Amino acid sequence: MFSPGTLLALAESNVWRWLFRLGGIGLIPLGLLDNSPIPVPGAMDVATILLAAQQQDLWLYYALMATIGSLLGGFLTYRIARTGGKEAIEKKFPRRKVQKFYKTFERWGFFAIAIPAMLPPPIPLTLFLFVAGALQYPTAKFLAALALGRTARYTLLAFLAGRYGTQILHFIKKFSHPGLVAIALLLAAIAALIICFWKHQQHIAHPAHQK
């Protein structure tokens, strides 16, 4: 995972400024990069939060663009791994680590993609994308799992940023760029907790409903 200093350097670079000026469209190439073999953990979260906080009425648009960018990037990584197979992935990553991911993926399948896609860094989503491709996981199931996780993540991040945009921008102005990392992780964690709590409540309420 990149340190706050690295993200700060990225935020101040011309590339970042160019992507940020593009608005929602800029989330597409950023999504390609974030889900590539050389990801930038946290960058997509930061961009989505900032854009939604600055234009609060467009939070759903930014959530959609972030999801599309992430899906395109994830699918590209999946296709690369699918073409190269196990040999390609085992050359790129330590064999012991890859074997561990194989076992996790074989056990959880769909949720081995959906859950990491929903959670914030340092959850290693990229390696799961590679493993899905290397193991020839069905394309339709792969896209459905990735879409589920990313839609939940970016919708909730953008919604919270849109709802509390003024407070978020004030926090950023006060604490400068390193605070963006904390905001991204905090909001992503809140998003994951909200989903887990909602599912738990549904599970509790269901038996009572049947009665």
Residue frames relative to the residue before (quaternion, step in Angstrom):
aa qw qx qy qz dx dy dz
M 1.0000 0.0000 0.0000 0.0000 0.00 0.00 0.00
F 0.4722 -0.6809 0.4798 0.2884 3.57 -1.00 0.81
S 0.4714 -0.6708 0.4990 0.2806 3.55 -1.07 0.76
P 0.6734 -0.4731 0.3609 0.4387 3.61 -1.23 0.27
G 0.6324 0.5460 -0.3349 0.4357 3.58 1.06 -0.74
T 0.6482 0.5109 -0.3160 0.4679 3.55 1.06 -0.78
L 0.6590 0.4945 -0.3075 0.4761 3.55 0.98 -0.83
L 0.6012 0.5521 -0.3492 0.4602 3.55 1.11 -0.66
A 0.6539 0.5036 -0.3093 0.4724 3.57 0.94 -0.88
L 0.6382 0.5240 -0.3172 0.4663 3.55 1.04 -0.82
A 0.6596 0.5243 -0.3060 0.4431 3.56 0.93 -0.93
E 0.7215 0.4352 -0.2435 0.4804 3.57 1.08 -0.71
S 0.5301 0.6446 -0.4084 0.3698 3.60 1.23 -0.15
N 0.6232 -0.5539 0.4061 0.3740 3.55 -1.25 0.46
V 0.6053 0.5653 -0.3538 0.4346 3.58 1.07 -0.72
W 0.6606 0.5031 -0.3047 0.4665 3.58 0.90 -0.96
R 0.6648 0.5080 -0.3111 0.4508 3.58 0.89 -0.92
W 0.6372 0.5283 -0.3217 0.4599 3.55 1.04 -0.80
L 0.6609 0.4994 -0.3004 0.4728 3.57 0.93 -0.91
F 0.6671 0.5164 -0.3045 0.4422 3.55 0.95 -0.90
R 0.6380 0.5274 -0.3269 0.4559 3.61 1.04 -0.74
L 0.6172 0.5574 -0.3414 0.4381 3.58 1.14 -0.56
G 0.3630 -0.7488 0.4832 0.2722 3.58 1.21 -0.35
G 0.8500 -0.0833 0.0811 0.5138 3.56 -0.96 -0.91
I 0.6166 0.5504 -0.3471 0.4431 3.58 1.03 -0.74
G 0.6314 0.5581 -0.3291 0.4260 3.58 1.06 -0.71
L 0.5835 0.5864 -0.3722 0.4208 3.58 1.21 -0.39
I 0.5619 0.6072 -0.3882 0.4060 3.60 1.21 -0.39
P 0.7210 0.3953 -0.2723 0.4997 3.66 0.66 -0.96
L 0.6113 0.5427 -0.3563 0.4527 3.59 1.10 -0.62
G 0.6331 0.5249 -0.3181 0.4717 3.57 1.10 -0.72
L 0.6165 0.5376 -0.3354 0.4673 3.57 1.06 -0.74
L 0.6824 0.4786 -0.2792 0.4767 3.56 0.96 -0.89
D 0.6835 0.5233 -0.2923 0.4165 3.58 0.88 -0.96
N 0.7477 0.3466 -0.2023 0.5290 3.59 1.17 -0.54
S 0.4662 0.6754 -0.4329 0.3731 3.55 1.27 0.36
P 0.6980 -0.4365 0.3355 0.4580 3.61 -1.26 -0.04
I 0.7335 0.2879 -0.2018 0.5817 3.61 1.27 -0.30
P 0.0207 -0.8539 0.5200 -0.0028 3.60 0.43 1.17
V 0.2795 -0.7122 0.6135 0.1957 3.53 -1.35 0.28
P 0.2160 -0.8349 0.4884 0.1335 3.62 0.31 1.21
G 0.7997 0.2857 -0.2253 0.4776 3.55 -0.87 0.97
A 0.5635 0.6361 -0.3900 0.3547 3.60 1.13 -0.55
M 0.6664 0.5021 -0.3048 0.4592 3.59 0.93 -0.88
D 0.6305 0.5275 -0.3262 0.4666 3.56 1.02 -0.79
V 0.6592 0.5191 -0.3016 0.4528 3.56 0.90 -0.97
A 0.6741 0.4988 -0.2980 0.4561 3.58 0.87 -0.97
T 0.6627 0.5084 -0.3060 0.4569 3.58 0.91 -0.91
I 0.6589 0.5123 -0.3010 0.4612 3.57 0.95 -0.89
L 0.6789 0.4983 -0.2942 0.4520 3.57 0.85 -0.96
L 0.6762 0.4939 -0.2991 0.4576 3.58 0.86 -0.95
A 0.6862 0.4750 -0.2849 0.4715 3.59 0.90 -0.91
A 0.6436 0.5222 -0.3221 0.4576 3.59 1.07 -0.67
Q 0.6858 0.4784 -0.2822 0.4703 3.58 1.05 -0.75
Q 0.7721 0.1498 -0.0884 0.6113 3.60 1.10 -0.70
Q 0.1683 -0.8696 0.4566 0.0831 3.53 0.42 1.28
D 0.6521 0.5196 -0.3270 0.4447 3.59 1.08 -0.59
L 0.6927 0.4469 -0.2719 0.4966 3.60 1.28 -0.24
W 0.2780 0.8070 -0.4939 0.1660 3.60 1.19 0.31
L 0.6550 0.5142 -0.3218 0.4506 3.61 0.99 -0.78
Y 0.6103 0.5490 -0.3346 0.4627 3.58 1.09 -0.72
Y 0.6837 0.4731 -0.2877 0.4754 3.59 0.89 -0.91
A 0.6074 0.5390 -0.3490 0.4677 3.59 1.07 -0.66
L 0.6620 0.5115 -0.2957 0.4612 3.56 0.97 -0.90
M 0.6812 0.4866 -0.2919 0.4624 3.59 0.89 -0.92
A 0.6303 0.5219 -0.3309 0.4699 3.58 1.05 -0.75
T 0.6507 0.5133 -0.3094 0.4663 3.57 1.01 -0.83
I 0.6539 0.5120 -0.3119 0.4615 3.59 0.93 -0.90
G 0.6597 0.5121 -0.3046 0.4580 3.57 0.91 -0.92
S 0.6683 0.5030 -0.2891 0.4656 3.54 0.98 -0.88
L 0.6446 0.5180 -0.3180 0.4637 3.59 1.02 -0.78
L 0.6508 0.5108 -0.3159 0.4645 3.58 0.96 -0.84
G 0.6739 0.4934 -0.2893 0.4676 3.56 0.93 -0.92
G 0.6644 0.5072 -0.2992 0.4603 3.57 0.96 -0.87
F 0.6580 0.5094 -0.3095 0.4602 3.57 0.99 -0.83
L 0.6232 0.5384 -0.3376 0.4559 3.59 1.03 -0.75
T 0.6593 0.4943 -0.2990 0.4812 3.58 0.95 -0.90
Y 0.6298 0.5406 -0.3157 0.4599 3.57 1.02 -0.84
R 0.6776 0.4929 -0.2932 0.4603 3.60 0.92 -0.92
I 0.6185 0.5398 -0.3424 0.4570 3.58 1.02 -0.77
A 0.6894 0.4698 -0.2721 0.4795 3.56 0.90 -0.95
R 0.6279 0.5436 -0.3320 0.4472 3.59 1.02 -0.76
T 0.6665 0.4912 -0.2904 0.4798 3.56 1.05 -0.79
G 0.7294 0.4430 -0.2377 0.4639 3.57 0.92 -0.92
G 0.3245 -0.7758 0.4851 0.2398 3.58 1.17 -0.56
K 0.7852 -0.3403 0.2435 0.4564 3.53 -1.35 -0.21
E 0.6129 0.5758 -0.3585 0.4053 3.60 1.00 -0.77
A 0.6652 0.5160 -0.3066 0.4440 3.58 0.93 -0.89
I 0.6928 0.4752 -0.2860 0.4609 3.58 0.89 -0.92
E 0.6702 0.5009 -0.3024 0.4566 3.59 1.04 -0.74
K 0.5994 0.5278 -0.3591 0.4829 3.58 1.25 -0.27
K 0.7056 0.4792 -0.2580 0.4538 3.55 1.07 -0.76
F 0.7922 0.2207 -0.0948 0.5609 3.59 1.04 -0.81
P 0.6267 -0.5304 0.4008 0.4066 3.62 -1.18 0.46
R 0.5456 -0.6592 0.4118 0.3133 3.58 -0.84 1.02
R 0.6458 0.5338 -0.3266 0.4375 3.59 0.95 -0.87
K 0.6650 0.4984 -0.2981 0.4697 3.56 0.97 -0.86
V 0.6492 0.5253 -0.3119 0.4531 3.56 0.98 -0.86
Q 0.6347 0.5362 -0.3277 0.4497 3.59 0.97 -0.85
K 0.6244 0.5372 -0.3256 0.4642 3.56 1.06 -0.79
F 0.6741 0.4822 -0.2883 0.4794 3.57 0.97 -0.85
Y 0.5789 0.5742 -0.3685 0.4465 3.59 1.09 -0.65
K 0.6802 0.4955 -0.2815 0.4611 3.55 0.88 -1.01
T 0.6434 0.5182 -0.3179 0.4653 3.58 0.98 -0.86
F 0.6857 0.4917 -0.2819 0.4567 3.55 0.92 -0.95
E 0.6544 0.5137 -0.3153 0.4566 3.59 0.96 -0.84
R 0.6730 0.4926 -0.2933 0.4674 3.58 1.11 -0.63
W 0.8118 0.3008 -0.1296 0.4834 3.57 0.82 -1.01
G 0.2125 -0.8335 0.4918 0.1354 3.59 1.20 -0.44
F 0.8459 0.1573 -0.0492 0.5072 3.55 -0.58 -1.26
F 0.7363 0.4356 -0.2400 0.4589 3.58 0.81 -1.00
A 0.5452 0.5967 -0.4029 0.4294 3.60 1.25 -0.24
I 0.6758 0.4094 -0.2782 0.5462 3.57 1.30 -0.26
A 0.6900 0.5186 -0.2935 0.4108 3.58 0.78 -1.04
I 0.7003 0.4800 -0.2874 0.4434 3.60 0.84 -0.93
P 0.6731 0.4597 -0.3223 0.4814 3.67 0.81 -0.81
A 0.6225 0.5453 -0.3405 0.4463 3.60 1.11 -0.66
M 0.6765 0.4966 -0.2773 0.4678 3.55 1.19 -0.57
L 0.7201 0.4744 -0.2430 0.4442 3.56 1.05 -0.80
P 0.5528 -0.6318 0.4347 0.3260 3.61 -1.19 0.54
P 0.6609 -0.4431 0.3909 0.4627 3.60 -1.30 0.13
P 0.6090 -0.0905 -0.7726 -0.1548 1.59 -2.30 0.99
I 0.2044 0.7708 -0.5744 0.1849 3.65 1.01 0.64
P 0.3410 -0.7964 0.4671 0.1769 3.65 -0.55 1.14
L 0.0957 -0.8391 0.5337 0.0443 3.61 0.40 1.18
T 0.6226 0.5883 -0.3562 0.3733 3.60 0.88 -0.91
L 0.6635 0.4967 -0.3147 0.4626 3.58 0.92 -0.83
F 0.6261 0.5168 -0.3439 0.4719 3.60 1.05 -0.65
L 0.6118 0.5399 -0.3486 0.4613 3.60 1.09 -0.67
F 0.6464 0.5110 -0.3048 0.4776 3.55 1.01 -0.86
V 0.6660 0.5103 -0.3041 0.4513 3.57 0.88 -0.96
A 0.6268 0.5405 -0.3372 0.4486 3.60 0.97 -0.82
G 0.6791 0.4778 -0.2847 0.4791 3.56 0.98 -0.85
A 0.6660 0.5190 -0.3004 0.4437 3.56 0.90 -0.95
L 0.7178 0.4193 -0.2383 0.5021 3.60 1.07 -0.74
Q 0.4337 -0.7319 0.4321 0.2991 3.58 1.33 0.20
Y 0.1495 0.7975 -0.5624 0.1592 3.57 0.96 0.89
P 0.5849 -0.6167 0.3838 0.3609 3.66 -0.86 0.89
T 0.5440 -0.6684 0.4100 0.2987 3.54 -0.85 1.03
A 0.6605 0.5202 -0.3152 0.4402 3.60 0.89 -0.93
K 0.6715 0.4826 -0.2952 0.4786 3.59 0.94 -0.87
F 0.6178 0.5497 -0.3380 0.4493 3.57 1.04 -0.79
L 0.6957 0.4709 -0.2764 0.4668 3.59 0.81 -1.01
A 0.6350 0.5291 -0.3326 0.4541 3.59 1.02 -0.75
A 0.6679 0.4987 -0.2997 0.4642 3.58 0.94 -0.88
L 0.6709 0.4914 -0.2937 0.4713 3.57 0.92 -0.93
A 0.6494 0.5181 -0.3139 0.4597 3.59 0.99 -0.84
L 0.6344 0.5371 -0.3306 0.4470 3.58 0.98 -0.82
G 0.7038 0.4742 -0.2650 0.4579 3.57 0.82 -1.00
R 0.7133 0.4576 -0.2625 0.4614 3.55 0.83 -0.99
T 0.6236 0.5335 -0.3489 0.4524 3.60 1.00 -0.71
A 0.6526 0.5047 -0.3107 0.4721 3.57 0.94 -0.90
R 0.6802 0.5148 -0.2944 0.4308 3.57 0.86 -0.97
Y 0.7722 0.3845 -0.2168 0.4571 3.57 0.61 -1.11
T 0.5880 0.5559 -0.3800 0.4481 3.60 1.12 -0.52
L 0.7014 0.4574 -0.2735 0.4732 3.56 0.87 -0.93
L 0.6237 0.5302 -0.3430 0.4607 3.59 1.03 -0.73
A 0.6952 0.4711 -0.2746 0.4684 3.57 0.85 -1.01
F 0.6283 0.5386 -0.3375 0.4486 3.60 1.02 -0.78
L 0.6829 0.4761 -0.2882 0.4732 3.58 0.86 -0.96
A 0.6475 0.5071 -0.3178 0.4719 3.58 1.03 -0.79
G 0.6567 0.5053 -0.3073 0.4679 3.58 1.03 -0.77
R 0.6810 0.4977 -0.2816 0.4574 3.56 1.02 -0.83
Y 0.7974 0.2242 -0.0962 0.5519 3.57 0.98 -0.86
G 0.1577 0.8559 -0.4800 0.1103 3.55 1.18 0.63
T 0.6536 0.5275 -0.3189 0.4391 3.58 0.91 -0.90
Q 0.6763 0.4886 -0.2890 0.4694 3.57 0.90 -0.92
I 0.6465 0.5277 -0.3152 0.4519 3.58 1.01 -0.85
L 0.6774 0.4823 -0.2974 0.4691 3.58 0.88 -0.92
H 0.6169 0.5331 -0.3410 0.4679 3.59 1.07 -0.69
F 0.6393 0.5229 -0.3166 0.4664 3.58 1.01 -0.85
I 0.6575 0.5112 -0.3074 0.4603 3.59 0.94 -0.91
K 0.6550 0.5180 -0.3083 0.4557 3.56 0.95 -0.90
K 0.6869 0.4944 -0.2776 0.4547 3.55 1.02 -0.80
F 0.8158 0.2812 -0.1203 0.4909 3.57 0.86 -0.99
S 0.4500 -0.7223 0.4213 0.3134 3.60 1.32 0.04
H 0.8203 -0.3489 0.1800 0.4159 3.57 -1.37 -0.05
P 0.6268 0.5505 -0.3882 0.3915 3.69 0.77 -0.70
G 0.6018 0.5735 -0.3605 0.4230 3.57 1.14 -0.54
L 0.5287 0.6406 -0.4089 0.3780 3.59 1.19 -0.40
V 0.6213 0.5489 -0.3450 0.4401 3.55 1.01 -0.78
A 0.6674 0.4993 -0.2981 0.4653 3.56 0.88 -0.94
I 0.6362 0.5281 -0.3297 0.4558 3.58 0.98 -0.82
A 0.6622 0.5170 -0.3088 0.4459 3.57 0.87 -0.97
L 0.6940 0.4710 -0.2799 0.4670 3.56 0.84 -0.94
L 0.6520 0.5260 -0.3171 0.4445 3.56 0.96 -0.85
L 0.6972 0.4676 -0.2795 0.4660 3.57 0.82 -0.97
A 0.6368 0.5169 -0.3334 0.4649 3.58 1.02 -0.75
A 0.6433 0.5130 -0.3185 0.4707 3.58 1.01 -0.81
I 0.6332 0.5219 -0.3280 0.4681 3.58 1.00 -0.81
A 0.6271 0.5432 -0.3297 0.4506 3.56 1.02 -0.84
A 0.6668 0.4985 -0.2981 0.4668 3.57 0.90 -0.93
L 0.6643 0.5077 -0.3036 0.4570 3.58 0.96 -0.86
I 0.6203 0.5433 -0.3420 0.4507 3.58 1.03 -0.77
I 0.6613 0.5057 -0.3041 0.4632 3.57 0.94 -0.91
C 0.6632 0.5060 -0.3023 0.4613 3.58 0.90 -0.93
F 0.6580 0.5092 -0.3043 0.4638 3.57 0.98 -0.87
W 0.6483 0.5225 -0.3147 0.4557 3.56 0.98 -0.87
K 0.6557 0.5013 -0.3096 0.4721 3.59 0.94 -0.84
H 0.6419 0.5251 -0.3194 0.4584 3.55 1.01 -0.82
Q 0.6609 0.5065 -0.3001 0.4654 3.57 0.97 -0.86
Q 0.6335 0.5291 -0.3252 0.4615 3.56 1.05 -0.78
H 0.6439 0.5274 -0.3082 0.4607 3.54 1.05 -0.83
I 0.6645 0.4939 -0.2951 0.4770 3.56 1.03 -0.80
A 0.7044 0.4908 -0.2633 0.4400 3.55 0.92 -0.94
H 0.5793 0.6428 -0.3693 0.3390 3.59 1.08 -0.67
P 0.6694 0.4868 -0.3228 0.4590 3.66 0.80 -0.87
A 0.6418 0.5228 -0.3226 0.4590 3.60 0.98 -0.81
H 0.6343 0.5380 -0.3223 0.4521 3.54 1.09 -0.79
Q 0.6447 0.5308 -0.3185 0.4485 3.53 1.05 -0.81
K 0.6400 0.5250 -0.3246 0.4576 3.57 1.06 -0.68
